[in-house]
Amino acid sequence: MKKSVKTQLLVTAIAAACVLGAYATSINSAGESLPAPPPDAKSYPQVTIIEPAAGNFPSSIKGYGEVTPVQKLNLAAQVSGRVTELAALFKSGERLQAGDILLKVDDTEYREAVANAKSSLAAAEVTLLQQQLNRTQAKAEWQRSGLKGSPDSELALYEPQVKSARAAVEHARRSLEKARADLSKTIIRAPFNALIVSRAVELGGFIQPGTELAVLYGTDQVELTLPIPTKDWSHLPQPSDDKNTWPVSLSDTESDRQWQGYVDRVTQHIESNTRQRSLIVRLDNPLDQSPPLYPGTFIEASVPGSVLENVWQLPASAVTQNNEIWFVDTTNTLRKTPANIRLRRADKVYLEPDRTSDISRIITLPLASYLPGMKVDPTPAGNQAALAYTPQSAGTAQ
């Protein structure tokens, strides 16, 4: 019994020694695999810098608007009657030439009105001839009577009767003109080259004066109202009557389709809702363009402006909301200076060069956490040579 107890104690002691040995070995192995602590070195925030492109740059003014037809008409009936004929082209989406027949209205009553007007005119002309004959005879009888002076009443010489008959003839003639005009209105024609947007009448339907027949868009020209901020007007050329001297590049905001329009006129008032004046841009024969330009398309327009001379071109992101630019001096220290902006576009900004400071490394994306005097690690942004300006490769201010 005593021997068994001793044996158990010996086994327990050996097991504990093995566990302690394994733990010590693992500690030593882990200590050997740990990396050495990094050397004591200072690190500074990295910033991306760019050199401003300096030189002369043609500017352009951009704006947005919806294309609308110059001519738009809700075509309405001018006579009443039943529709007896519809033209094959009188359908939405079809194009019409000026004078094309759209529909015809029952003209029975209008032909009768023309006949009655002709009859009334003929009767009035006979009456006028009769009264003129009566006047001639009355004057001859008065002269044969040997009486001096004029009759007591003009009726004796038929002057009032002739005037009345002549007025009746004029009235009958005008009535005939109206009857013929009403008859012509029973044939409805396209008033100009047009696109049928919608049709509101059917064969056999009864129409009255004022009944809407169709909505037509003119196809000869479309236009675009382009509001221009007040500060950008100084960069635009003077208006010209020659449309070739003021071209406008048009592009679809939802695709890569492009067209060439021109400035047709300049508004001479300020819109109350935008507080801006506008350019009216036109394009001729929009549906015959390649590709066609449809009314209702939302367009980005680019109007060429004057040349900006001796300016810096920078990414728009380089200028803060406070109109400041941050730069890195020769000791890699942050500095900032006000930006004298000549023209701001969506992706670029054009500044008056700062001649008072040694600014050659401008930060492209300044952060709100920057403080003047901070040390930074500047990194050039891509290929800076691509942004440098040369007279042979002047860019356009977009």
C-alpha positions in Angstrom: 0.0 0.0 0.0 2.8 2.5 0.9 4.7 1.5 -2.3 1.7 2.4 -4.5 1.4 5.9 -2.9 5.1 6.6 -3.6 4.7 5.5 -7.2 1.8 7.9 -7.8 3.7 10.9 -6.2 6.7 10.1 -8.5 4.5 10.1 -11.6 2.9 13.3 -10.7 6.2 15.0 -10.1 7.6 13.9 -13.5 4.4 15.1 -15.3 4.7 18.6 -13.7 8.3 18.8 -14.7 7.4 18.0 -18.3 4.7 20.7 -18.4 7.1 23.4 -17.0 9.7 22.4 -19.5 7.3 22.7 -22.5 6.1 26.1 -21.3 9.7 27.4 -21.0 10.5 26.2 -24.5 7.4 27.9 -26.0 8.3 31.2 -24.3 11.8 31.1 -25.7 10.6 30.3 -29.2 8.1 33.2 -29.1 10.7 35.5 -27.9 13.0 34.6 -30.8 10.2 35.3 -33.4 9.1 38.8 -32.2 10.3 41.6 -34.5 12.7 44.2 -33.2 11.1 47.5 -32.2 11.2 50.1 -35.1 13.9 52.7 -34.8 12.9 56.1 -33.4 11.9 58.2 -36.5 9.5 61.1 -37.0 6.7 60.8 -39.7 4.7 63.7 -41.3 1.3 63.8 -43.0 1.6 63.2 -46.7 0.1 65.8 -49.1 -0.3 65.7 -52.8 1.1 68.8 -54.6 0.8 70.2 -58.1 2.5 73.0 -60.0 0.1 75.6 -61.4 -0.1 75.8 -65.2 0.5 79.4 -66.1 -0.3 81.2 -69.4 -3.2 82.4 -71.5 -6.3 80.2 -71.7 -9.5 80.6 -73.8 -12.5 80.5 -71.5 -15.9 79.0 -72.0 -19.1 79.5 -70.1 -21.3 76.5 -69.4 -25.0 76.3 -68.8 -27.9 73.8 -68.9 -31.4 74.0 -70.3 -34.2 72.1 -72.0 -34.6 72.2 -75.8 -37.9 73.7 -76.9 -39.4 74.2 -80.3 -39.4 77.8 -81.6 -42.9 77.3 -82.9 -45.4 75.4 -80.8 -49.1 75.4 -81.6 -52.3 73.9 -80.1 -54.1 73.6 -83.4 -57.8 74.5 -83.0 -60.9 74.4 -85.3 -62.3 77.7 -86.7 -65.6 76.2 -88.0 -68.1 73.7 -86.8 -69.1 70.4 -88.5 -68.5 66.7 -88.7 -65.0 65.4 -89.6 -65.4 63.7 -93.0 -61.7 62.9 -93.8 -58.4 62.4 -91.9 -55.1 62.5 -93.7 -52.9 59.3 -93.5 -50.1 61.4 -92.0 -52.3 62.9 -89.4 -50.8 60.8 -86.5 -48.6 61.5 -83.6 -44.9 61.2 -84.4 -45.4 62.1 -88.1 -43.7 65.1 -89.7 -45.6 67.5 -91.9 -44.7 70.1 -94.5 -46.4 73.5 -94.4 -49.7 73.3 -96.3 -50.2 69.6 -95.9 -53.9 68.6 -95.4 -54.7 67.2 -91.9 -58.5 66.8 -92.1 -61.7 67.9 -93.8 -65.0 69.0 -92.3 -68.4 68.6 -93.9 -68.7 71.7 -96.0 -72.3 71.5 -97.2 -73.6 74.5 -95.2 -70.5 76.6 -96.1 -71.0 76.0 -99.8 -74.6 77.1 -99.4 -73.5 80.2 -97.5 -71.2 81.1 -100.4 -74.0 80.6 -102.9 -76.3 82.8 -100.9 -73.6 85.5 -100.6 -73.1 85.5 -104.3 -76.9 85.9 -104.8 -77.0 88.8 -102.3 -74.1 90.5 -104.0 -75.7 90.2 -107.5 -79.0 91.6 -106.2 -77.2 94.5 -104.4 -75.3 95.3 -107.6 -78.6 95.4 -109.6 -80.1 97.8 -107.0 -77.0 100.0 -107.2 -77.4 100.2 -111.0 -81.1 101.0 -110.7 -80.5 103.8 -108.3 -77.7 105.2 -110.4 -80.0 105.2 -113.4 -82.7 106.9 -111.3 -80.2 109.6 -110.2 -79.3 110.3 -113.9 -82.9 110.6 -114.9 -83.8 112.9 -111.9 -81.0 115.3 -112.7 -82.0 115.5 -116.4 -85.6 116.3 -115.4 -84.5 119.0 -112.9 -82.5 120.7 -115.6 -85.4 120.6 -118.1 -87.7 122.1 -115.5 -85.7 125.4 -115.7 -85.8 125.7 -111.9 -82.8 127.5 -110.3 -80.6 126.0 -107.5 -81.1 122.5 -106.0 -84.1 120.6 -104.9 -85.2 121.0 -101.3 -84.4 117.4 -100.6 -81.5 115.2 -101.8 -84.0 112.4 -102.3 -85.3 114.2 -105.3 -82.0 113.5 -107.1 -81.5 110.0 -105.6 -78.1 110.8 -104.0 -79.0 109.0 -100.7 -80.4 106.1 -102.6 -77.2 105.6 -104.6 -75.1 105.8 -101.4 -77.2 103.2 -99.7 -77.1 100.9 -102.7 -73.3 101.3 -102.9 -73.0 100.4 -99.2 -75.2 97.4 -99.7 -72.9 96.2 -102.5 -69.9 96.6 -100.3 -71.6 94.7 -97.5 -72.6 91.8 -99.8 -69.0 91.7 -101.2 -67.6 91.4 -97.7 -70.2 88.7 -96.8 -69.1 86.7 -99.8 -65.4 87.0 -98.7 -66.3 85.7 -95.3 -68.4 82.8 -96.7 -65.5 81.8 -98.9 -63.0 82.1 -96.0 -65.3 79.9 -93.8 -65.5 77.4 -96.6 -61.7 77.3 -96.9 -61.4 76.6 -93.2 -63.3 73.3 -93.6 -59.9 72.0 -94.9 -57.4 72.1 -92.0 -53.8 72.4 -93.1 -50.4 72.4 -91.4 -49.5 76.1 -90.8 -45.7 75.4 -90.8 -43.3 72.5 -91.1 -44.2 70.5 -88.0 -44.0 67.4 -85.9 -47.4 66.0 -84.7 -47.0 65.6 -80.9 -50.6 64.5 -80.3 -54.0 64.3 -82.1 -57.3 65.0 -80.4 -59.9 64.3 -83.1 -61.3 61.3 -84.8 -63.1 60.5 -88.1 -66.8 61.3 -87.7 -66.3 63.5 -84.7 -68.1 66.8 -84.4 -66.0 69.9 -83.8 -66.8 73.5 -83.0 -64.7 76.7 -83.2 -62.0 76.4 -80.5 -62.0 72.6 -80.4 -58.4 71.4 -80.1 -57.3 69.2 -83.0 -53.6 68.6 -82.4 -50.4 69.8 -80.8 -47.7 70.7 -83.3 -44.0 71.4 -82.8 -42.2 73.3 -85.5 -39.3 71.4 -87.0 -37.3 74.3 -88.6 -35.7 75.5 -85.4 -35.3 74.6 -81.7 -33.9 76.9 -79.0 -32.5 76.7 -75.5 -32.6 79.4 -72.8 -29.2 79.6 -71.1 -29.1 81.6 -67.8 -25.6 83.2 -67.3 -24.4 84.3 -63.9 -23.7 88.0 -63.7 -19.9 87.4 -63.0 -19.6 85.4 -66.3 -20.9 88.1 -68.6 -17.5 89.9 -68.7 -16.0 86.8 -70.2 -18.4 86.6 -73.2 -17.8 88.4 -76.5 -20.0 91.2 -77.8 -23.3 90.0 -79.4 -23.2 89.7 -83.2 -25.9 89.3 -85.9 -23.7 86.7 -87.6 -24.6 83.3 -86.1 -21.3 81.9 -87.4 -19.3 84.2 -85.1 -20.9 82.9 -81.9 -21.1 79.1 -82.1 -22.3 77.0 -79.1 -21.3 73.4 -78.4 -24.3 71.4 -77.3 -24.1 67.9 -75.7 -26.7 65.6 -74.2 -26.3 65.2 -70.5 -27.3 61.6 -70.6 -25.2 60.4 -73.6 -22.2 61.4 -75.7 -24.3 63.0 -78.5 -23.2 66.4 -79.6 -24.5 69.2 -81.8 -23.4 72.7 -82.9 -25.8 75.6 -82.3 -25.4 79.4 -82.2 -26.4 82.3 -80.1 -29.5 83.9 -81.6 -30.1 86.7 -79.2 -29.5 88.0 -75.7 -32.3 88.8 -73.3 -32.4 92.5 -72.2 -34.0 91.8 -68.8 -33.2 90.0 -65.5 -35.4 87.0 -64.6 -37.1 87.6 -61.3 -36.6 83.9 -60.1 -32.9 83.5 -61.1 -31.7 87.1 -61.0 -29.8 86.3 -64.2 -29.9 87.3 -67.9 -29.9 84.6 -70.5 -28.5 83.7 -73.9 -31.0 82.2 -76.4 -29.3 79.5 -78.3 -30.8 78.1 -81.5 -30.2 75.1 -83.8 -31.6 74.8 -87.3 -33.4 71.7 -88.6 -32.9 69.7 -85.4 -34.6 66.5 -86.6 -32.3 66.4 -89.7 -29.1 66.5 -87.6 -27.0 63.4 -87.1 -28.0 62.4 -84.5 -31.4 64.1 -84.4 -31.9 66.6 -81.5 -35.4 66.1 -80.1 -37.5 68.7 -78.2 -37.4 68.1 -74.5 -33.7 67.0 -74.4 -31.8 68.4 -71.5 -28.7 69.9 -72.8 -25.3 71.1 -71.6 -24.2 74.1 -73.6 -20.6 75.5 -73.8 -20.3 79.1 -75.1 -16.7 80.2 -76.1 -15.6 83.2 -74.2 -12.7 85.6 -74.1 -9.0 84.6 -73.5 -7.8 84.8 -69.9 -4.3 86.2 -70.1 -1.5 85.6 -67.6 -3.4 83.4 -65.2 -2.9 80.1 -63.3 -5.0 77.1 -64.1 -5.6 74.8 -61.1 -8.0 71.9 -60.3 -11.1 73.3 -58.7 -10.4 71.1 -55.6 -7.3 73.1 -54.9 -9.3 76.1 -53.8 -11.1 75.9 -50.4 -14.6 77.1 -49.6 -13.0 80.2 -48.1 -11.3 80.9 -51.5 -7.9 80.1 -50.3 -5.1 77.9 -51.6 -2.6 75.9 -49.5 0.9 75.3 -50.6 4.2 73.8 -49.3 7.2 76.1 -49.0 10.9 75.1 -49.4 11.1 73.8 -45.9 8.1 71.4 -46.4 5.9 73.6 -44.2 2.2 74.4 -44.9 1.2 77.9 -45.9 -2.0 79.4 -47.2 -2.9 82.5 -49.2 -6.1 84.1 -50.6 -7.0 83.0 -54.2 -7.8 85.9 -56.6 -10.2 84.0 -58.8 -10.8 85.2 -62.4 -13.1 82.4 -63.5 -14.4 79.2 -61.7 -15.6 76.2 -63.6 -16.8 72.8 -62.4 -13.4 71.1 -62.6 -10.9 74.0 -63.0 -10.3 77.4 -61.6 -8.3 80.3 -63.0 -6.5 82.7 -60.7 -4.4 85.8 -60.8 -0.8 84.6 -60.1 0.5 85.4 -56.6 3.7 87.3 -57.2 4.3 88.1 -53.5 5.0 84.5 -52.3 7.2 81.7 -53.6 4.3 79.4 -54.6 5.2 76.5 -56.8 3.9 73.5 -54.9 0.1 73.8 -54.4 -1.9 71.2 -52.5 -4.6 69.7 -54.7 -7.0 68.7 -51.9 -6.6 70.7 -48.7 -8.1 69.4 -45.5 -9.9 71.2 -42.7 -7.3 69.9 -40.3 -4.4 71.8 -41.8 -2.8 74.5 -39.8 -0.2 77.0 -41.0 3.3 75.9 -40.0 2.7 72.2 -40.0 5.4 70.0 -41.4 4.3 67.7 -44.2 5.6 65.1 -46.6 4.8 66.4 -50.2 4.2 64.0 -53.0 3.8 65.2 -56.6 0.5 64.3 -58.3 1.0 62.2 -61.4 2.8 63.6 -64.4 3.1 67.3 -63.7 4.5 68.0 -67.2 1.0 67.3 -68.7 -0.4 70.3 -66.8 2.3 72.8 -67.8 1.2 75.4 -70.3 2.9 76.1 -73.6 1.6 78.4 -76.4 1.2 75.4 -78.6 -0.9 73.5 -76.2 -3.2 76.1 -74.6 -6.2 74.5 -72.9 -9.8 75.7 -72.8 -11.2 76.9 -69.6 -14.2 74.6 -69.0 
